[in-house]
Amino acid sequence: MPYTSLNGNMFSLLGKDGSFGFRLSKQDREECLHKYKSGLMEQDGVAMKEYVLIPDRPLSSPEDLKKYFELSYAYAKTLKPKPTSKIKRVKRKNDLTFFYFVTFSFITIVLIAEAGVL
């Protein structure tokens, strides 16, 4: 499921079935739903409350598509950033010793391989 996100908040997505949706503010969502007589985006049978299903008409109009993409991006900028889930690096007591160990191990493996032992 390809998507775009800002600060960990998804704001547009392509569904498994090929449908396309934008995350919009309440006002923009109501306008889009009314203008295009569309519905909410659904994934696995569950409606995504803030995502509007984009019908074919605006998809064929680059101006309309650009407008809703920009509105979706603007709405994503107002959302609270989600914390990252990156694994924090554990600080070793002596990183230089570890670096020398890894370098020595690599050189040893290369020399053994060149000698034909491996």
MARVOBA-919327 format. One record per atom (N, C-alpha, C): residue in three letters; atom name; x, y, z. Coordinates in Angstrom, 3 decimals. Example, Ala and Ser with C-alpha at 12.3 -4.5 7.8 and 13.67 -1.06 7.14 Angstrom:
<pt rest="Ala" atom="N" X="13.190" Y="-5.690" Z="7.800"/>
<pt rest="Ala" atom="CA" X="12.300" Y="-4.500" Z="7.800"/>
<pt rest="Ala" atom="C" X="13.200" Y="-3.300" Z="7.800"/>
<pt rest="Ser" atom="N" X="12.850" Y="-2.250" Z="7.080"/>
<pt rest="Ser" atom="CA" X="13.670" Y="-1.060" Z="7.140"/>
<pt rest="Ser" atom="C" X="12.900" Y="0.030" Z="7.870"/>
END
This chain:
<pt rest="Met" atom="N" X="0.848" Y="-1.172" Z="0.000"/>
<pt rest="Met" atom="CA" X="0.000" Y="0.000" Z="0.000"/>
<pt rest="Met" atom="C" X="0.899" Y="1.242" Z="0.000"/>
<pt rest="Pro" atom="N" X="1.208" Y="1.809" Z="-1.150"/>
<pt rest="Pro" atom="CA" X="2.036" Y="3.013" Z="-1.213"/>
<pt rest="Pro" atom="C" X="1.318" Y="4.209" Z="-0.590"/>
<pt rest="Tyr" atom="N" X="2.067" Y="5.069" Z="0.054"/>
<pt rest="Tyr" atom="CA" X="1.484" Y="6.243" Z="0.699"/>
<pt rest="Tyr" atom="C" X="2.513" Y="7.354" Z="0.798"/>
<pt rest="Thr" atom="N" X="2.021" Y="8.547" Z="1.110"/>
<pt rest="Thr" atom="CA" X="2.911" Y="9.671" Z="1.417"/>
<pt rest="Thr" atom="C" X="2.674" Y="10.036" Z="2.868"/>
<pt rest="Ser" atom="N" X="3.728" Y="10.515" Z="3.526"/>
<pt rest="Ser" atom="CA" X="3.577" Y="10.900" Z="4.922"/>
<pt rest="Ser" atom="C" X="4.478" Y="12.086" Z="5.234"/>
<pt rest="Leu" atom="N" X="4.116" Y="12.755" Z="6.316"/>
<pt rest="Leu" atom="CA" X="4.878" Y="13.901" Z="6.805"/>
<pt rest="Leu" atom="C" X="4.942" Y="13.768" Z="8.315"/>
<pt rest="Asn" atom="N" X="6.135" Y="13.756" Z="8.862"/>
<pt rest="Asn" atom="CA" X="6.336" Y="13.625" Z="10.300"/>
<pt rest="Asn" atom="C" X="5.624" Y="12.397" Z="10.871"/>
<pt rest="Gly" atom="N" X="5.606" Y="11.316" Z="10.112"/>
<pt rest="Gly" atom="CA" X="4.995" Y="10.083" Z="10.574"/>
<pt rest="Gly" atom="C" X="3.492" Y="10.002" Z="10.380"/>
<pt rest="Asn" atom="N" X="2.889" Y="11.037" Z="9.799"/>
<pt rest="Asn" atom="CA" X="1.447" Y="11.054" Z="9.547"/>
<pt rest="Asn" atom="C" X="1.177" Y="10.859" Z="8.062"/>
<pt rest="Met" atom="N" X="0.465" Y="9.792" Z="7.735"/>
<pt rest="Met" atom="CA" X="0.120" Y="9.508" Z="6.351"/>
<pt rest="Met" atom="C" X="-0.907" Y="10.547" Z="5.881"/>
<pt rest="Phe" atom="N" X="-0.762" Y="11.031" Z="4.630"/>
<pt rest="Phe" atom="CA" X="-1.744" Y="12.002" Z="4.143"/>
<pt rest="Phe" atom="C" X="-2.308" Y="11.659" Z="2.764"/>
<pt rest="Ser" atom="N" X="-1.770" Y="10.685" Z="2.093"/>
<pt rest="Ser" atom="CA" X="-2.389" Y="10.167" Z="0.874"/>
<pt rest="Ser" atom="C" X="-1.982" Y="8.709" Z="0.737"/>
<pt rest="Leu" atom="N" X="-2.828" Y="7.932" Z="0.084"/>
<pt rest="Leu" atom="CA" X="-2.503" Y="6.530" Z="-0.057"/>
<pt rest="Leu" atom="C" X="-3.177" Y="5.915" Z="-1.273"/>
<pt rest="Leu" atom="N" X="-2.578" Y="4.857" Z="-1.727"/>
<pt rest="Leu" atom="CA" X="-3.115" Y="4.049" Z="-2.818"/>
<pt rest="Leu" atom="C" X="-3.517" Y="2.726" Z="-2.190"/>
<pt rest="Gly" atom="N" X="-4.814" Y="2.404" Z="-2.268"/>
<pt rest="Gly" atom="CA" X="-5.323" Y="1.198" Z="-1.638"/>
<pt rest="Gly" atom="C" X="-4.937" Y="-0.066" Z="-2.386"/>
<pt rest="Lys" atom="N" X="-5.153" Y="-1.200" Z="-1.732"/>
<pt rest="Lys" atom="CA" X="-4.846" Y="-2.504" Z="-2.331"/>
<pt rest="Lys" atom="C" X="-5.633" Y="-2.731" Z="-3.615"/>
<pt rest="Asp" atom="N" X="-6.839" Y="-2.168" Z="-3.666"/>
<pt rest="Asp" atom="CA" X="-7.709" Y="-2.346" Z="-4.830"/>
<pt rest="Asp" atom="C" X="-7.484" Y="-1.291" Z="-5.918"/>
<pt rest="Gly" atom="N" X="-6.469" Y="-0.437" Z="-5.738"/>
<pt rest="Gly" atom="CA" X="-6.172" Y="0.596" Z="-6.720"/>
<pt rest="Gly" atom="C" X="-6.879" Y="1.912" Z="-6.451"/>
<pt rest="Ser" atom="N" X="-7.681" Y="1.966" Z="-5.381"/>
<pt rest="Ser" atom="CA" X="-8.355" Y="3.223" Z="-5.032"/>
<pt rest="Ser" atom="C" X="-7.339" Y="4.210" Z="-4.477"/>
<pt rest="Phe" atom="N" X="-7.692" Y="5.487" Z="-4.552"/>
<pt rest="Phe" atom="CA" X="-6.785" Y="6.547" Z="-4.155"/>
<pt rest="Phe" atom="C" X="-7.499" Y="7.435" Z="-3.147"/>
<pt rest="Gly" atom="N" X="-6.804" Y="7.817" Z="-2.071"/>
<pt rest="Gly" atom="CA" X="-7.440" Y="8.649" Z="-1.053"/>
<pt rest="Gly" atom="C" X="-6.518" Y="9.702" Z="-0.488"/>
<pt rest="Phe" atom="N" X="-7.138" Y="10.793" Z="-0.041"/>
<pt rest="Phe" atom="CA" X="-6.426" Y="11.881" Z="0.619"/>
<pt rest="Phe" atom="C" X="-6.952" Y="12.062" Z="2.030"/>
<pt rest="Arg" atom="N" X="-6.070" Y="12.384" Z="2.951"/>
<pt rest="Arg" atom="CA" X="-6.457" Y="12.737" Z="4.317"/>
<pt rest="Arg" atom="C" X="-6.707" Y="14.240" Z="4.325"/>
<pt rest="Leu" atom="N" X="-7.916" Y="14.622" Z="4.675"/>
<pt rest="Leu" atom="CA" X="-8.295" Y="16.030" Z="4.606"/>
<pt rest="Leu" atom="C" X="-8.875" Y="16.513" Z="5.937"/>
<pt rest="Ser" atom="N" X="-8.803" Y="17.820" Z="6.132"/>
<pt rest="Ser" atom="CA" X="-9.437" Y="18.421" Z="7.304"/>
<pt rest="Ser" atom="C" X="-10.947" Y="18.234" Z="7.187"/>
<pt rest="Lys" atom="N" X="-11.659" Y="18.423" Z="8.283"/>
<pt rest="Lys" atom="CA" X="-13.109" Y="18.199" Z="8.268"/>
<pt rest="Lys" atom="C" X="-13.799" Y="19.045" Z="7.193"/>
<pt rest="Gln" atom="N" X="-13.435" Y="20.317" Z="7.119"/>
<pt rest="Gln" atom="CA" X="-14.066" Y="21.221" Z="6.136"/>
<pt rest="Gln" atom="C" X="-13.758" Y="20.771" Z="4.703"/>
<pt rest="Asp" atom="N" X="-12.499" Y="20.499" Z="4.407"/>
<pt rest="Asp" atom="CA" X="-12.115" Y="20.068" Z="3.056"/>
<pt rest="Asp" atom="C" X="-12.711" Y="18.700" Z="2.726"/>
<pt rest="Arg" atom="N" X="-12.782" Y="17.834" Z="3.720"/>
<pt rest="Arg" atom="CA" X="-13.359" Y="16.502" Z="3.521"/>
<pt rest="Arg" atom="C" X="-14.833" Y="16.604" Z="3.135"/>
<pt rest="Glu" atom="N" X="-15.586" Y="17.433" Z="3.857"/>
<pt rest="Glu" atom="CA" X="-17.005" Y="17.613" Z="3.551"/>
<pt rest="Glu" atom="C" X="-17.207" Y="18.220" Z="2.166"/>
<pt rest="Glu" atom="N" X="-16.348" Y="19.185" Z="1.813"/>
<pt rest="Glu" atom="CA" X="-16.430" Y="19.806" Z="0.483"/>
<pt rest="Glu" atom="C" X="-16.185" Y="18.774" Z="-0.613"/>
<pt rest="Cys" atom="N" X="-15.159" Y="17.961" Z="-0.448"/>
<pt rest="Cys" atom="CA" X="-14.810" Y="16.951" Z="-1.455"/>
<pt rest="Cys" atom="C" X="-15.897" Y="15.883" Z="-1.554"/>
<pt rest="Leu" atom="N" X="-16.408" Y="15.439" Z="-0.411"/>
<pt rest="Leu" atom="CA" X="-17.466" Y="14.423" Z="-0.416"/>
<pt rest="Leu" atom="C" X="-18.717" Y="14.934" Z="-1.136"/>
<pt rest="His" atom="N" X="-19.046" Y="16.200" Z="-0.895"/>
<pt rest="His" atom="CA" X="-20.228" Y="16.792" Z="-1.527"/>
<pt rest="His" atom="C" X="-20.004" Y="17.048" Z="-3.028"/>
<pt rest="Lys" atom="N" X="-18.840" Y="17.626" Z="-3.350"/>
<pt rest="Lys" atom="CA" X="-18.555" Y="17.998" Z="-4.745"/>
<pt rest="Lys" atom="C" X="-18.502" Y="16.787" Z="-5.665"/>
<pt rest="Tyr" atom="N" X="-17.855" Y="15.723" Z="-5.219"/>
<pt rest="Tyr" atom="CA" X="-17.660" Y="14.558" Z="-6.083"/>
<pt rest="Tyr" atom="C" X="-18.589" Y="13.391" Z="-5.750"/>
<pt rest="Lys" atom="N" X="-19.456" Y="13.599" Z="-4.762"/>
<pt rest="Lys" atom="CA" X="-20.390" Y="12.539" Z="-4.338"/>
<pt rest="Lys" atom="C" X="-19.615" Y="11.245" Z="-4.074"/>
<pt rest="Ser" atom="N" X="-18.541" Y="11.414" Z="-3.332"/>
<pt rest="Ser" atom="CA" X="-17.640" Y="10.311" Z="-3.027"/>
<pt rest="Ser" atom="C" X="-17.936" Y="9.769" Z="-1.632"/>
<pt rest="Gly" atom="N" X="-17.070" Y="8.935" Z="-1.137"/>
<pt rest="Gly" atom="CA" X="-17.215" Y="8.365" Z="0.199"/>
<pt rest="Gly" atom="C" X="-15.875" Y="8.350" Z="0.909"/>
<pt rest="Leu" atom="N" X="-15.873" Y="7.754" Z="2.070"/>
<pt rest="Leu" atom="CA" X="-14.627" Y="7.629" Z="2.818"/>
<pt rest="Leu" atom="C" X="-13.815" Y="6.457" Z="2.268"/>
<pt rest="Met" atom="N" X="-12.528" Y="6.584" Z="2.371"/>
<pt rest="Met" atom="CA" X="-11.616" Y="5.511" Z="1.950"/>
<pt rest="Met" atom="C" X="-11.812" Y="4.326" Z="2.894"/>
<pt rest="Glu" atom="N" X="-11.763" Y="3.123" Z="2.356"/>
<pt rest="Glu" atom="CA" X="-11.881" Y="1.909" Z="3.164"/>
<pt rest="Glu" atom="C" X="-10.685" Y="1.011" Z="2.927"/>
<pt rest="Gln" atom="N" X="-10.218" Y="0.410" Z="4.011"/>
<pt rest="Gln" atom="CA" X="-9.152" Y="-0.584" Z="3.927"/>
<pt rest="Gln" atom="C" X="-9.585" Y="-1.794" Z="4.740"/>
<pt rest="Asp" atom="N" X="-9.576" Y="-2.947" Z="4.131"/>
<pt rest="Asp" atom="CA" X="-9.983" Y="-4.194" Z="4.784"/>
<pt rest="Asp" atom="C" X="-11.368" Y="-4.078" Z="5.413"/>
<pt rest="Gly" atom="N" X="-12.265" Y="-3.374" Z="4.732"/>
<pt rest="Gly" atom="CA" X="-13.645" Y="-3.257" Z="5.184"/>
<pt rest="Gly" atom="C" X="-13.889" Y="-2.235" Z="6.282"/>
<pt rest="Val" atom="N" X="-12.852" Y="-1.481" Z="6.647"/>
<pt rest="Val" atom="CA" X="-12.979" Y="-0.474" Z="7.706"/>
<pt rest="Val" atom="C" X="-12.823" Y="0.910" Z="7.089"/>
<pt rest="Ala" atom="N" X="-13.789" Y="1.795" Z="7.384"/>
<pt rest="Ala" atom="CA" X="-13.725" Y="3.167" Z="6.868"/>
<pt rest="Ala" atom="C" X="-12.624" Y="3.940" Z="7.592"/>
<pt rest="Met" atom="N" X="-11.840" Y="4.642" Z="6.820"/>
<pt rest="Met" atom="CA" X="-10.792" Y="5.505" Z="7.384"/>
<pt rest="Met" atom="C" X="-11.394" Y="6.900" Z="7.505"/>
<pt rest="Lys" atom="N" X="-11.681" Y="7.323" Z="8.728"/>
<pt rest="Lys" atom="CA" X="-12.492" Y="8.514" Z="9.008"/>
<pt rest="Lys" atom="C" X="-12.021" Y="9.798" Z="8.335"/>
<pt rest="Glu" atom="N" X="-10.734" Y="10.017" Z="8.246"/>
<pt rest="Glu" atom="CA" X="-10.230" Y="11.289" Z="7.711"/>
<pt rest="Glu" atom="C" X="-9.842" Y="11.208" Z="6.234"/>
<pt rest="Tyr" atom="N" X="-10.009" Y="10.060" Z="5.613"/>
<pt rest="Tyr" atom="CA" X="-9.555" Y="9.868" Z="4.237"/>
<pt rest="Tyr" atom="C" X="-10.736" Y="9.819" Z="3.271"/>
<pt rest="Val" atom="N" X="-10.672" Y="10.649" Z="2.244"/>
<pt rest="Val" atom="CA" X="-11.720" Y="10.696" Z="1.228"/>
<pt rest="Val" atom="C" X="-11.273" Y="9.870" Z="0.029"/>
<pt rest="Leu" atom="N" X="-12.165" Y="9.033" Z="-0.447"/>
<pt rest="Leu" atom="CA" X="-11.919" Y="8.255" Z="-1.655"/>
<pt rest="Leu" atom="C" X="-12.013" Y="9.206" Z="-2.840"/>
<pt rest="Ile" atom="N" X="-10.968" Y="9.251" Z="-3.627"/>
<pt rest="Ile" atom="CA" X="-10.932" Y="10.168" Z="-4.770"/>
<pt rest="Ile" atom="C" X="-11.457" Y="9.432" Z="-6.001"/>
<pt rest="Pro" atom="N" X="-12.589" Y="9.898" Z="-6.550"/>
<pt rest="Pro" atom="CA" X="-13.147" Y="9.241" Z="-7.739"/>
<pt rest="Pro" atom="C" X="-12.343" Y="9.580" Z="-8.998"/>
<pt rest="Asp" atom="N" X="-12.729" Y="8.994" Z="-10.108"/>
<pt rest="Asp" atom="CA" X="-11.984" Y="9.162" Z="-11.366"/>
<pt rest="Asp" atom="C" X="-11.951" Y="10.600" Z="-11.874"/>
<pt rest="Arg" atom="N" X="-13.008" Y="11.366" Z="-11.659"/>
<pt rest="Arg" atom="CA" X="-13.079" Y="12.720" Z="-12.232"/>
<pt rest="Arg" atom="C" X="-11.902" Y="13.610" Z="-11.812"/>
<pt rest="Pro" atom="N" X="-11.619" Y="13.775" Z="-10.527"/>
<pt rest="Pro" atom="CA" X="-10.458" Y="14.615" Z="-10.199"/>
<pt rest="Pro" atom="C" X="-9.126" Y="13.970" Z="-10.577"/>
<pt rest="Leu" atom="N" X="-9.095" Y="12.644" Z="-10.668"/>
<pt rest="Leu" atom="CA" X="-7.854" Y="11.984" Z="-11.072"/>
<pt rest="Leu" atom="C" X="-7.490" Y="12.325" Z="-12.511"/>
<pt rest="Ser" atom="N" X="-8.509" Y="12.603" Z="-13.329"/>
<pt rest="Ser" atom="CA" X="-8.235" Y="12.948" Z="-14.725"/>
<pt rest="Ser" atom="C" X="-7.959" Y="14.443" Z="-14.900"/>
<pt rest="Ser" atom="N" X="-8.138" Y="15.216" Z="-13.841"/>
<pt rest="Ser" atom="CA" X="-7.871" Y="16.658" Z="-13.883"/>
<pt rest="Ser" atom="C" X="-6.668" Y="16.984" Z="-12.998"/>
<pt rest="Pro" atom="N" X="-5.520" Y="17.247" Z="-13.599"/>
<pt rest="Pro" atom="CA" X="-4.339" Y="17.544" Z="-12.801"/>
<pt rest="Pro" atom="C" X="-4.532" Y="18.720" Z="-11.831"/>
<pt rest="Glu" atom="N" X="-5.330" Y="19.715" Z="-12.224"/>
<pt rest="Glu" atom="CA" X="-5.545" Y="20.879" Z="-11.357"/>
<pt rest="Glu" atom="C" X="-6.288" Y="20.473" Z="-10.082"/>
<pt rest="Asp" atom="N" X="-7.368" Y="19.677" Z="-10.231"/>
<pt rest="Asp" atom="CA" X="-8.119" Y="19.219" Z="-9.063"/>
<pt rest="Asp" atom="C" X="-7.267" Y="18.303" Z="-8.190"/>
<pt rest="Leu" atom="N" X="-6.543" Y="17.421" Z="-8.821"/>
<pt rest="Leu" atom="CA" X="-5.694" Y="16.492" Z="-8.083"/>
<pt rest="Leu" atom="C" X="-4.636" Y="17.254" Z="-7.284"/>
<pt rest="Lys" atom="N" X="-4.028" Y="18.245" Z="-7.917"/>
<pt rest="Lys" atom="CA" X="-3.016" Y="19.063" Z="-7.253"/>
<pt rest="Lys" atom="C" X="-3.629" Y="19.809" Z="-6.075"/>
<pt rest="Lys" atom="N" X="-4.825" Y="20.350" Z="-6.268"/>
<pt rest="Lys" atom="CA" X="-5.498" Y="21.098" Z="-5.201"/>
<pt rest="Lys" atom="C" X="-5.688" Y="20.221" Z="-3.964"/>
<pt rest="Tyr" atom="N" X="-6.222" Y="19.014" Z="-4.161"/>
<pt rest="Tyr" atom="CA" X="-6.488" Y="18.147" Z="-3.016"/>
<pt rest="Tyr" atom="C" X="-5.214" Y="17.575" Z="-2.405"/>
<pt rest="Phe" atom="N" X="-4.202" Y="17.376" Z="-3.229"/>
<pt rest="Phe" atom="CA" X="-2.911" Y="16.934" Z="-2.686"/>
<pt rest="Phe" atom="C" X="-2.335" Y="18.025" Z="-1.789"/>
<pt rest="Glu" atom="N" X="-2.400" Y="19.269" Z="-2.237"/>
<pt rest="Glu" atom="CA" X="-1.892" Y="20.386" Z="-1.435"/>
<pt rest="Glu" atom="C" X="-2.702" Y="20.573" Z="-0.151"/>
<pt rest="Leu" atom="N" X="-4.027" Y="20.413" Z="-0.240"/>
<pt rest="Leu" atom="CA" X="-4.869" Y="20.506" Z="0.960"/>
<pt rest="Leu" atom="C" X="-4.533" Y="19.384" Z="1.940"/>
<pt rest="Ser" atom="N" X="-4.293" Y="18.198" Z="1.408"/>
<pt rest="Ser" atom="CA" X="-3.943" Y="17.060" Z="2.240"/>
<pt rest="Ser" atom="C" X="-2.597" Y="17.284" Z="2.926"/>
<pt rest="Tyr" atom="N" X="-1.634" Y="17.777" Z="2.184"/>
<pt rest="Tyr" atom="CA" X="-0.308" Y="18.075" Z="2.741"/>
<pt rest="Tyr" atom="C" X="-0.409" Y="19.164" Z="3.812"/>
<pt rest="Ala" atom="N" X="-1.194" Y="20.199" Z="3.536"/>
<pt rest="Ala" atom="CA" X="-1.369" Y="21.288" Z="4.500"/>
<pt rest="Ala" atom="C" X="-1.997" Y="20.760" Z="5.791"/>
<pt rest="Tyr" atom="N" X="-2.956" Y="19.849" Z="5.662"/>
<pt rest="Tyr" atom="CA" X="-3.585" Y="19.271" Z="6.848"/>
<pt rest="Tyr" atom="C" X="-2.573" Y="18.428" Z="7.626"/>
<pt rest="Ala" atom="N" X="-1.745" Y="17.674" Z="6.927"/>
<pt rest="Ala" atom="CA" X="-0.733" Y="16.844" Z="7.590"/>
<pt rest="Ala" atom="C" X="0.250" Y="17.700" Z="8.381"/>
<pt rest="Lys" atom="N" X="0.530" Y="18.918" Z="7.890"/>
<pt rest="Lys" atom="CA" X="1.441" Y="19.812" Z="8.612"/>
<pt rest="Lys" atom="C" X="0.868" Y="20.267" Z="9.948"/>
<pt rest="Thr" atom="N" X="-0.467" Y="20.213" Z="10.098"/>
<pt rest="Thr" atom="CA" X="-1.090" Y="20.646" Z="11.356"/>
<pt rest="Thr" atom="C" X="-1.138" Y="19.526" Z="12.389"/>
<pt rest="Leu" atom="N" X="-0.849" Y="18.297" Z="11.973"/>
<pt rest="Leu" atom="CA" X="-0.936" Y="17.157" Z="12.884"/>
<pt rest="Leu" atom="C" X="0.325" Y="17.036" Z="13.733"/>
<pt rest="Lys" atom="N" X="0.144" Y="16.511" Z="14.912"/>
<pt rest="Lys" atom="CA" X="1.264" Y="16.314" Z="15.835"/>
<pt rest="Lys" atom="C" X="2.206" Y="15.251" Z="15.261"/>
<pt rest="Pro" atom="N" X="3.508" Y="15.527" Z="15.211"/>
<pt rest="Pro" atom="CA" X="4.449" Y="14.529" Z="14.689"/>
<pt rest="Pro" atom="C" X="4.426" Y="13.267" Z="15.539"/>
<pt rest="Lys" atom="N" X="4.553" Y="12.132" Z="14.864"/>
<pt rest="Lys" atom="CA" X="4.607" Y="10.859" Z="15.574"/>
<pt rest="Lys" atom="C" X="6.060" Y="10.561" Z="15.917"/>
<pt rest="Pro" atom="N" X="6.289" Y="9.950" Z="17.074"/>
<pt rest="Pro" atom="CA" X="7.686" Y="9.635" Z="17.445"/>
<pt rest="Pro" atom="C" X="8.257" Y="8.585" Z="16.507"/>
<pt rest="Thr" atom="N" X="9.549" Y="8.681" Z="16.284"/>
<pt rest="Thr" atom="CA" X="10.211" Y="7.707" Z="15.417"/>
<pt rest="Thr" atom="C" X="10.394" Y="6.411" Z="16.182"/>
<pt rest="Ser" atom="N" X="10.493" Y="5.336" Z="15.451"/>
<pt rest="Ser" atom="CA" X="10.680" Y="4.036" Z="16.083"/>
<pt rest="Ser" atom="C" X="12.064" Y="3.476" Z="15.769"/>
<pt rest="Lys" atom="N" X="12.990" Y="4.356" Z="15.457"/>
<pt rest="Lys" atom="CA" X="14.345" Y="3.913" Z="15.160"/>
<pt rest="Lys" atom="C" X="14.984" Y="3.342" Z="16.413"/>
<pt rest="Ile" atom="N" X="15.759" Y="2.286" Z="16.225"/>
<pt rest="Ile" atom="CA" X="16.465" Y="1.676" Z="17.346"/>
<pt rest="Ile" atom="C" X="17.662" Y="2.553" Z="17.676"/>
<pt rest="Lys" atom="N" X="17.730" Y="2.935" Z="18.924"/>
<pt rest="Lys" atom="CA" X="18.841" Y="3.783" Z="19.345"/>
<pt rest="Lys" atom="C" X="20.100" Y="2.945" Z="19.475"/>
<pt rest="Arg" atom="N" X="21.191" Y="3.520" Z="19.066"/>
<pt rest="Arg" atom="CA" X="22.483" Y="2.843" Z="19.104"/>
<pt rest="Arg" atom="C" X="22.963" Y="2.750" Z="20.542"/>
<pt rest="Val" atom="N" X="23.395" Y="1.569" Z="20.922"/>
<pt rest="Val" atom="CA" X="23.929" Y="1.372" Z="22.262"/>
<pt rest="Val" atom="C" X="25.363" Y="1.874" Z="22.264"/>
<pt rest="Lys" atom="N" X="25.665" Y="2.740" Z="23.190"/>
<pt rest="Lys" atom="CA" X="27.010" Y="3.306" Z="23.280"/>
<pt rest="Lys" atom="C" X="27.954" Y="2.282" Z="23.895"/>
<pt rest="Arg" atom="N" X="28.994" Y="1.953" Z="23.180"/>
<pt rest="Arg" atom="CA" X="29.996" Y="1.025" Z="23.702"/>
<pt rest="Arg" atom="C" X="30.992" Y="1.796" Z="24.550"/>
<pt rest="Lys" atom="N" X="31.597" Y="1.096" Z="25.475"/>
<pt rest="Lys" atom="CA" X="32.554" Y="1.759" Z="26.358"/>
<pt rest="Lys" atom="C" X="33.723" Y="2.333" Z="25.575"/>
<pt rest="Asn" atom="N" X="34.134" Y="1.586" Z="24.573"/>
<pt rest="Asn" atom="CA" X="35.272" Y="2.067" Z="23.805"/>
<pt rest="Asn" atom="C" X="35.041" Y="1.741" Z="22.327"/>
<pt rest="Asp" atom="N" X="34.434" Y="2.690" Z="21.616"/>
<pt rest="Asp" atom="CA" X="34.136" Y="2.487" Z="20.201"/>
<pt rest="Asp" atom="C" X="35.395" Y="2.281" Z="19.363"/>
<pt rest="Leu" atom="N" X="36.495" Y="2.915" Z="19.744"/>
<pt rest="Leu" atom="CA" X="37.732" Y="2.789" Z="18.976"/>
<pt rest="Leu" atom="C" X="38.260" Y="1.358" Z="19.038"/>
<pt rest="Thr" atom="N" X="38.187" Y="0.731" Z="20.196"/>
<pt rest="Thr" atom="CA" X="38.623" Y="-0.663" Z="20.341"/>
<pt rest="Thr" atom="C" X="37.777" Y="-1.565" Z="19.455"/>
<pt rest="Phe" atom="N" X="36.479" Y="-1.332" Z="19.445"/>
<pt rest="Phe" atom="CA" X="35.578" Y="-2.117" Z="18.602"/>
<pt rest="Phe" atom="C" X="35.929" Y="-1.921" Z="17.123"/>
<pt rest="Phe" atom="N" X="36.199" Y="-0.667" Z="16.734"/>
<pt rest="Phe" atom="CA" X="36.569" Y="-0.374" Z="15.349"/>
<pt rest="Phe" atom="C" X="37.830" Y="-1.138" Z="14.959"/>
<pt rest="Tyr" atom="N" X="38.841" Y="-1.126" Z="15.826"/>
<pt rest="Tyr" atom="CA" X="40.076" Y="-1.850" Z="15.538"/>
<pt rest="Tyr" atom="C" X="39.824" Y="-3.351" Z="15.421"/>
<pt rest="Phe" atom="N" X="38.983" Y="-3.892" Z="16.287"/>
<pt rest="Phe" atom="CA" X="38.656" Y="-5.316" Z="16.251"/>
<pt rest="Phe" atom="C" X="37.998" Y="-5.689" Z="14.923"/>
<pt rest="Val" atom="N" X="37.022" Y="-4.901" Z="14.491"/>
<pt rest="Val" atom="CA" X="36.325" Y="-5.185" Z="13.247"/>
<pt rest="Val" atom="C" X="37.272" Y="-5.063" Z="12.061"/>
<pt rest="Thr" atom="N" X="38.100" Y="-4.022" Z="12.060"/>
<pt rest="Thr" atom="CA" X="39.059" Y="-3.816" Z="10.974"/>
<pt rest="Thr" atom="C" X="40.061" Y="-4.970" Z="10.911"/>
<pt rest="Phe" atom="N" X="40.593" Y="-5.357" Z="12.072"/>
<pt rest="Phe" atom="CA" X="41.556" Y="-6.460" Z="12.128"/>
<pt rest="Phe" atom="C" X="40.907" Y="-7.751" Z="11.635"/>
<pt rest="Ser" atom="N" X="39.665" Y="-8.003" Z="12.044"/>
<pt rest="Ser" atom="CA" X="38.954" Y="-9.216" Z="11.618"/>
<pt rest="Ser" atom="C" X="38.759" Y="-9.220" Z="10.105"/>
<pt rest="Phe" atom="N" X="38.385" Y="-8.083" Z="9.554"/>
<pt rest="Phe" atom="CA" X="38.172" Y="-7.984" Z="8.107"/>
<pt rest="Phe" atom="C" X="39.480" Y="-8.240" Z="7.352"/>
<pt rest="Ile" atom="N" X="40.568" Y="-7.613" Z="7.794"/>
<pt rest="Ile" atom="CA" X="41.865" Y="-7.798" Z="7.129"/>
<pt rest="Ile" atom="C" X="42.296" Y="-9.259" Z="7.216"/>
<pt rest="Thr" atom="N" X="42.081" Y="-9.874" Z="8.357"/>
<pt rest="Thr" atom="CA" X="42.440" Y="-11.282" Z="8.531"/>
<pt rest="Thr" atom="C" X="41.673" Y="-12.168" Z="7.561"/>
<pt rest="Ile" atom="N" X="40.395" Y="-11.928" Z="7.424"/>
<pt rest="Ile" atom="CA" X="39.568" Y="-12.725" Z="6.514"/>
<pt rest="Ile" atom="C" X="40.035" Y="-12.538" Z="5.070"/>
<pt rest="Val" atom="N" X="40.361" Y="-11.304" Z="4.686"/>
<pt rest="Val" atom="CA" X="40.842" Y="-11.040" Z="3.322"/>
<pt rest="Val" atom="C" X="42.155" Y="-11.765" Z="3.064"/>
<pt rest="Leu" atom="N" X="43.075" Y="-11.710" Z="4.029"/>
<pt rest="Leu" atom="CA" X="44.377" Y="-12.378" Z="3.854"/>
<pt rest="Leu" atom="C" X="44.208" Y="-13.891" Z="3.767"/>
<pt rest="Ile" atom="N" X="43.334" Y="-14.458" Z="4.579"/>
<pt rest="Ile" atom="CA" X="43.101" Y="-15.900" Z="4.535"/>
<pt rest="Ile" atom="C" X="42.484" Y="-16.277" Z="3.181"/>
<pt rest="Ala" atom="N" X="41.556" Y="-15.463" Z="2.701"/>
<pt rest="Ala" atom="CA" X="40.909" Y="-15.739" Z="1.410"/>
<pt rest="Ala" atom="C" X="41.919" Y="-15.665" Z="0.277"/>
<pt rest="Glu" atom="N" X="42.815" Y="-14.668" Z="0.327"/>
<pt rest="Glu" atom="CA" X="43.843" Y="-14.540" Z="-0.719"/>
<pt rest="Glu" atom="C" X="44.825" Y="-15.695" Z="-0.686"/>
<pt rest="Ala" atom="N" X="45.070" Y="-16.236" Z="0.488"/>
<pt rest="Ala" atom="CA" X="45.990" Y="-17.357" Z="0.610"/>
<pt rest="Ala" atom="C" X="45.359" Y="-18.662" Z="0.134"/>
<pt rest="Gly" atom="N" X="44.044" Y="-18.622" Z="-0.114"/>
<pt rest="Gly" atom="CA" X="43.366" Y="-19.793" Z="-0.628"/>
<pt rest="Gly" atom="C" X="42.909" Y="-20.752" Z="0.448"/>
<pt rest="Val" atom="N" X="42.942" Y="-20.340" Z="1.692"/>
<pt rest="Val" atom="CA" X="42.531" Y="-21.222" Z="2.781"/>
<pt rest="Val" atom="C" X="41.004" Y="-21.317" Z="2.834"/>
<pt rest="Leu" atom="N" X="40.305" Y="-20.236" Z="2.475"/>
<pt rest="Leu" atom="CA" X="38.830" Y="-20.246" Z="2.511"/>
<pt rest="Leu" atom="C" X="38.252" Y="-20.732" Z="1.206"/>
END
